[in-house]
Each structure stands twice: as C-alpha cells, then as structure tokens.
Amino acid sequence: MIKKNISILAIESSCDDTSASVVVDGHVLSNITANQTVHQTYGGVIPELASRQHLINIIPVIDVALKTAEVSLKDIDAIAFTRGPGLLGSLIVGVSMAKSLALSLDIPLVEVHHIRAHVLAHFADEPKPPFPFLCLTVSGGHTQIELVHDYNNIEILGKTIDDAAGEAFDKTGKIIGLDYPAGPIIDKLAQEGQPIFSFPEPQVGSLDFSFSGLKTSILYFLQKEMAVNPNFIQENLADICCSVQTTIVHILIKKLSKAAAMTGIKHIGIAGGVSANSALRHTLDLTGKNKGWTTYIPSFQYCTDNAGMIGVAGYYKYLDGVFTDQHVTPLAKM
C-alpha cells in the first residue's frame, strides 16, 4: 500500500539557478528559484561566482519554498537533491545542504540525475504522457533523445557528441554581440526575421547530434559577410537569428522524427531549457499533427532548471525505496 501525503523537499543547484520545491504525492506545491544576473557581464556562467551566489541564496529560497507550500520541516519525509551533472562548486552547495537537512531531520536522502529530472518534468503538470514515450531533452549542456519506459527506467537513444543545442544558441549570441543567455533573445529577434540564410546541417550517425560544426559555419559565414559589409550583423540581425534558430530546430525535429519512426512510438515530449523556445514548441506541434503524434511540452516553469522537477523525480525514486546515504558526493559528470 502506497503511503499518502509523502512530502519531498527538493533542492536544485546544478548551474547558476538556486531552486527549492515542496512536492507532495508527486504534486508540486511550491517551486521557488533565485536567478543570478552577475554572469551577464562575462557572456557565460563563471563557476566560482555561481557557487558563491548559491551560498547566499540557498537558505532563503528553501525558506520561501516551505512557506509558500505551507509546510514545515517536521512535515518533510525526504530530501531530494541534484547530484549531477553540473558545475562542481554549485553542486557542492546543494548536496551539502541536502545532507545537512536529512541528517538533522533523520529522514532519507534521494539523489536525482539532473537530465532525468528534466524528462520527468512532464509529470509535474497535466497532461502527463503514458509509458512508453519519447523525449527530446535540450538544454545548455545536453541534447539527447530518450525512450522513457517508466519513471525510473529511461534509455538514451541518441545524444550530442560535442556541443549541445543550447550552447549553439549561446555561442551564436556571443558572436553577434547579444547578452547572455542568448537563447531567449535569439528567439525574440527571430520572430521579426526570415530564415533567408542557409547553414549546413552536421552529418552524424543514427540519432546522435553535433552542433560544434554549425557554430563554426555560422562564425565563418559572418566573418565573410562582414569583410564586405562591416554593418552586416546590425543590418540583418533578425534574419540571422531566424536562420540560426530555424536550422537548429530543424536538426532537432528531424532526429526526433527518425526516433519516432524507428520505435513506432507516437507519444512524444520535449524537455529542458531549450524546450521553452517558441519555434521548437511550434514545430513540434505542427510535426505532431502531420505525423499523428500526441505531443507533450512542460509549462515554462518546468523547462528551465528548477527544483520542482527534482522533487517529482525524487518522489518516484522514494516510492521505489531508492535512497542514498551521507557518503554521497556531487558529480560534475554522471
């Protein structure tokens, strides 16, 4: 018999967002995130600055998450936390806090794989996909296609061999002079442009991805055009953004379509920070209608790094009795 009212306090600190959430019986009651703006000056996340900011944010964020959910620490049954992958210094802060809370409260610890949590973000809200389903997980550091057999049984069918799609967005943004993170800015500018510039699609086997070559081809294209017209980027910014975004989305959906054809699965989801991209969401919807898929996209709050998804993933591990102990350490790569 499954115990009712299982309350999970979840902590996420894999990169530059400090997040805490309270999840009860798989339902997210609070999902609080403190963002860091200090990295915009440098055009990317500075690990040391990120870990220092986590130290400042983590206790207030947990406090707000508990108060928002109207739950106290004595009501918590387990602490779920991101073990990795991520920035080691950032992970240390979250893991240390989770271990301290679990030890002081004498409750179980549940370690969560950050990317698997992105997949299970589909179960933080309705509609929820049935098993099995395919998920395209796209973030700043990861791009992969998973076959989701069950909550705790996820098979990777294909992954990036170098840069992820999110990196392609951010590095392109840096080349054309946009602030960090560039993905949302490119998305906004692309809506004002047309995909009039063509970029070669990387040729890699099966269901794997590669975005390093695309980034390089964009750089060479812009250098060539600016040698003729130094104002090329400023005069064509919206069209450049639209062309880059269209190319990345086409690569992602093409591989996802191939995976669907190979497996015969028609329940298809996307997850991760890049799943907030409007063009990707729109293209998935159109492709799904054309191919007879049922598509699933988490709400925006569960796309970016957040503790809600960690809590949901932790809840299903809790049900299976999969706990860790005080010897657990963070892992930058998992």
C-alpha positions, 0 to 999 in steps of 0.5 A: 500500500502506497503511503499518502501525503509523502512530502519531498523537499527538493533542492536544485543547484546544478548551474547558476539557478538556486531552486527549492520545491515542496512536492507532495504525492508527486504534486508540486506545491511550491517551486521557488528559484533565485536567478543570478544576473552577475554572469551577464557581464562575462557572456557565460556562467563563471563557476566560482561566482555561481557557487558563491551566489548559491551560498547566499541564496540557498537558505532563503529560497528553501525558506520561501519554498516551505512557506509558500507550500505551507509546510514545515520541516517536521512535515518533510519525509525526504530530501531530494537533491541534484547530484549531477551533472553540473558545475562542481562548486554549485553542486557542492552547495546543494548536496551539502545542504541536502545532507545537512537537512536529512541528517538533522531531520533523520529522514532519507536522502534521494539523489536525482540525475539532473537530465532525468529530472528534466524528462520527468518534468512532464509529470509535474503538470497535466497532461502527463504522457503514458509509458512508453514515450519519447523525449527530446531533452535540450538544454545548455549542456545536453541534447539527447533523445530518450525512450522513457519506459517508466519513471525510473527506467529511461534509455538514451537513444541518441545524444550530442557528441560535442556541443549541445543545442543550447550552447549553439544558441549561446555561442551564436549570441556571443558572436553577434554581440547579444547578452547572455543567455542568448537563447531567449533573445535569439528567439525574440529577434527571430520572430521579426526575421526570415530564415533567408540564410542557409547553414549546413546541417552536421552529418552524424550517425543514427540519432546522435547530434553535433552542433560544434560544426554549425557554430563554426559555419555560422562564425565563418559565414559572418566573418565573410559577410562582414569583410564586405559589409562591416554593418552586416550583423546590425543590418540583418540581425533578425534574419540571422537569428531566424536562420540560426534558430530555424536550422537548429530546430530543424536538426532537432525535429528531424532526429526526433522524427527518425526516433519516432519512426524507428520505435513506432512510438507516437507519444512524444515530449520535449524537455529542458531549457531549450524546450521553452523556445517558441519555434521548437514548441511550434514545430513540434506541434505542427510535426505532431499533427502531420505525423499523428503524434500526441505531443507533450511540452512542460509549462515554462516553469518546468523547462528551465532548471528548477527544483520542482522537477527534482522533487517529482523525480525524487518522489518516484525514486522514494516510492521505489525505496531508492535512497542514498546515504551521507557518503554521497558526493556531487558529480560534475559528470554522471 
